[in-house]
Amino acid sequence: MKKFLSLAMVFFVGAFLLVSCSGGKNAADIAIKAAEEAVNATKAEAEKVVPNEVKSLEDALAAVKDKFNQKEYKAALEEATALSGKAKEVLDAAKAKKEELTKKWGEISQELPKMVAEIQGKVDELSKLKKLPKTLTKEAFEEAKTGLAAVQDEWSKIQQSFTSGNFSEAITAAATLKDKVVKIMESLGISAPSATPAPAGHASPAPEVK
């Protein structure tokens, strides 16, 4: 929250600078610098959450700089001023998306370990038997054990990915991993919950930058 508040100050300072200046090359130059600072601040916070929107901001900034280089100062001033506002909107959208993804992560990070623990318990139970149930072949049992080890390793990597800020990637990977876990549970005769569909790419889309 503190990071978002500090970033908001970037936009406030940029807006103040714009109001303090009048038209012409100097005003356009100041507006572009303020827009660039706003875009960079947004990129640092939002790139891993709403990458497409951040890319649009960068493209728009490049277009504004091109207009300035072509001495189209009035157009550059207007677009740079608008771009600072768009950057703030993308930052707000990223904050909302991050909160949404964090909630989803909280749900799946509680569910998956329980399912894996249930599989581990079943494997331990079956390993103590002198003979496997008729519904479970030795090959299928060995495959389930191998799959369990792979799931545990993959889950550890997914957790690291989320901690690193790759929220969307981690949640999509976790949903795919849950599907694998469900199949292992079914192969061992464990009643499994339905597979979790992968989350939509942008449940809370940020505004398009024109």
C-alpha positions as CSV (number, residue, x, y, z in Angstrom):
1,M,0.0,0.0,0.0
2,K,2.8,2.4,0.9
3,K,4.4,1.7,-2.5
4,F,1.2,2.7,-4.3
5,L,0.9,5.9,-2.3
6,S,4.4,6.9,-3.1
7,L,3.8,6.2,-6.8
8,A,0.7,8.4,-6.6
9,M,3.0,11.3,-5.6
10,V,4.8,10.9,-9.0
11,F,1.6,11.7,-10.8
12,F,0.8,14.6,-8.5
13,V,4.2,16.2,-9.0
14,G,3.9,15.7,-12.8
15,A,0.5,17.3,-12.8
16,F,1.8,20.2,-10.7
17,L,4.7,20.8,-13.2
18,L,2.2,20.9,-16.1
19,V,0.0,23.4,-14.5
20,S,3.0,25.6,-13.8
21,C,3.9,25.9,-17.4
22,S,2.4,27.4,-20.5
23,G,2.5,26.1,-24.1
24,G,5.5,25.7,-26.4
25,K,8.6,23.5,-26.5
26,N,9.5,24.0,-22.9
27,A,6.0,23.0,-21.7
28,A,6.0,19.9,-24.0
29,D,9.5,18.9,-22.7
30,I,8.4,19.1,-19.1
31,A,5.2,17.2,-19.8
32,I,7.1,14.4,-21.5
33,K,9.5,14.1,-18.6
34,A,6.6,13.9,-16.2
35,A,4.9,11.3,-18.4
36,E,8.1,9.3,-18.6
37,E,8.5,9.3,-14.9
38,A,4.9,8.2,-14.5
39,V,5.3,5.4,-17.0
40,N,8.5,4.2,-15.4
41,A,6.9,4.2,-12.0
42,T,3.9,2.2,-13.3
43,K,6.2,-0.2,-15.1
44,A,8.1,-1.1,-12.0
45,E,4.8,-1.9,-10.1
46,A,2.6,-3.2,-12.9
47,E,4.7,-5.0,-15.6
48,K,4.2,-8.5,-14.1
49,V,0.5,-8.0,-13.4
50,V,-0.8,-6.2,-16.6
51,P,2.1,-6.4,-19.1
52,N,0.1,-5.6,-22.2
53,E,-1.1,-2.4,-20.7
54,V,2.4,-1.4,-19.6
55,K,3.6,-2.1,-23.1
56,S,0.9,0.2,-24.5
57,L,2.1,3.0,-22.2
58,E,5.6,2.6,-23.4
59,D,4.5,2.7,-27.0
60,A,2.5,5.8,-26.4
61,L,5.4,7.4,-24.7
62,A,7.7,6.7,-27.7
63,A,5.0,8.2,-30.0
64,V,4.9,11.4,-27.9
65,K,8.7,11.7,-28.0
66,D,8.6,11.3,-31.7
67,K,6.1,14.1,-32.1
68,F,8.3,16.3,-29.9
69,N,11.3,15.5,-32.2
70,Q,9.2,16.4,-35.2
71,K,8.6,19.8,-33.4
72,E,4.9,19.1,-33.0
73,Y,5.0,20.6,-29.5
74,K,1.3,21.2,-29.0
75,A,0.4,17.7,-29.9
76,A,3.2,16.4,-27.7
77,L,2.1,18.4,-24.8
78,E,-1.5,17.2,-25.0
79,E,-0.6,13.6,-25.4
80,A,2.0,13.6,-22.7
81,T,-0.5,15.2,-20.3
82,A,-3.0,12.5,-21.2
83,L,-0.4,9.8,-20.9
84,S,0.3,10.7,-17.3
85,G,-3.3,10.2,-16.5
86,K,-3.4,6.9,-18.3
87,A,-0.4,5.7,-16.4
88,K,-2.2,6.4,-13.1
89,E,-5.2,4.4,-14.4
90,V,-3.0,1.4,-15.4
91,L,-1.4,1.5,-11.9
92,D,-4.8,1.5,-10.3
93,A,-5.9,-1.5,-12.5
94,A,-2.7,-3.3,-11.6
95,K,-3.4,-2.8,-7.9
96,A,-6.9,-4.3,-8.3
97,K,-5.6,-7.2,-10.4
98,K,-2.9,-7.9,-7.8
99,E,-5.5,-8.1,-5.0
100,E,-7.6,-10.4,-7.1
101,L,-4.7,-12.7,-7.9
102,T,-3.6,-12.7,-4.3
103,K,-7.0,-13.9,-3.2
104,K,-7.0,-16.7,-5.8
105,W,-3.5,-17.7,-4.7
106,G,-4.7,-17.8,-1.1
107,E,-7.4,-20.3,-2.1
108,I,-5.3,-22.6,-4.2
109,S,-2.3,-22.5,-1.8
110,Q,-4.5,-23.9,0.9
111,E,-6.2,-26.5,-1.3
112,L,-3.3,-28.0,-3.2
113,P,-1.1,-28.9,-0.1
114,K,-4.1,-30.7,1.4
115,M,-4.6,-32.8,-1.7
116,V,-0.9,-33.6,-2.0
117,A,-0.9,-34.7,1.7
118,E,-3.9,-36.9,1.1
119,I,-2.0,-38.6,-1.8
120,Q,1.1,-39.0,0.4
121,G,-1.0,-40.6,3.1
122,K,-2.6,-43.0,0.6
123,V,0.8,-43.9,-0.9
124,D,2.2,-44.6,2.6
125,E,-0.8,-46.8,3.4
126,L,-0.6,-48.8,0.2
127,S,3.2,-49.2,0.6
128,K,2.6,-51.1,3.9
129,L,0.4,-53.7,2.2
130,K,1.8,-57.0,1.1
131,K,-0.5,-56.9,-1.9
132,L,-2.1,-54.0,-3.8
133,P,-5.9,-53.8,-4.3
134,K,-7.1,-55.5,-7.4
135,T,-8.1,-52.1,-8.8
136,L,-4.5,-50.9,-8.7
137,T,-1.7,-52.4,-10.7
138,K,1.9,-52.2,-9.6
139,E,2.8,-50.1,-12.6
140,A,0.0,-47.6,-11.9
141,F,1.1,-47.4,-8.3
142,E,4.7,-46.7,-9.2
143,E,3.5,-44.1,-11.7
144,A,1.5,-42.4,-9.0
145,K,4.5,-42.3,-6.7
146,T,6.7,-40.8,-9.4
147,G,3.9,-38.3,-10.2
148,L,3.7,-37.3,-6.5
149,A,7.4,-36.5,-6.3
150,A,7.2,-34.4,-9.5
151,V,4.2,-32.5,-8.1
152,Q,5.9,-31.7,-4.9
153,D,9.0,-30.4,-6.8
154,E,6.8,-28.3,-9.2
155,W,4.7,-26.9,-6.4
156,S,7.9,-25.6,-4.7
157,K,8.9,-23.8,-7.9
158,I,5.4,-22.3,-8.4
159,Q,5.6,-20.9,-4.8
160,Q,8.9,-19.3,-5.6
161,S,7.4,-17.9,-8.8
162,F,4.6,-16.2,-6.9
163,T,6.9,-14.8,-4.3
164,S,9.0,-13.3,-7.1
165,G,5.9,-11.4,-8.3
166,N,4.9,-13.6,-11.2
167,F,1.3,-13.7,-10.0
168,S,-0.6,-14.7,-13.1
169,E,2.0,-17.3,-14.2
170,A,2.1,-18.9,-10.8
171,I,-1.7,-19.1,-10.5
172,T,-2.1,-20.6,-14.0
173,A,0.7,-23.1,-13.3
174,A,-1.0,-24.0,-10.0
175,A,-4.3,-24.6,-11.7
176,T,-2.5,-26.9,-14.2
177,L,-0.7,-28.7,-11.4
178,K,-4.0,-29.2,-9.6
179,D,-5.3,-31.1,-12.7
180,K,-2.3,-33.4,-12.4
181,V,-2.9,-33.9,-8.7
182,V,-6.6,-34.8,-9.4
183,K,-5.5,-37.5,-11.9
184,I,-3.1,-39.0,-9.4
185,M,-5.8,-39.1,-6.8
186,E,-8.2,-40.8,-9.2
187,S,-5.6,-43.4,-10.1
188,L,-5.3,-44.3,-6.4
189,G,-9.0,-44.4,-5.9
190,I,-9.2,-41.2,-3.9
191,S,-12.3,-39.0,-4.3
192,A,-10.9,-35.8,-5.9
193,P,-12.4,-32.4,-6.3
194,S,-13.1,-31.1,-9.8
195,A,-10.2,-29.6,-11.8
196,T,-9.6,-25.9,-11.4
197,P,-9.9,-24.0,-14.7
198,A,-7.0,-21.6,-15.5
199,P,-7.8,-18.0,-14.7
200,A,-8.6,-15.6,-17.5
201,G,-5.7,-13.5,-18.6
202,H,-7.2,-10.2,-17.6
203,A,-10.2,-10.5,-15.3
204,S,-9.8,-6.8,-14.5
205,P,-8.6,-5.2,-17.7
206,A,-6.8,-1.9,-17.6
207,P,-7.9,0.9,-19.9
208,E,-6.6,0.8,-23.4
209,V,-3.9,3.4,-24.1
210,K,-4.5,5.2,-27.3
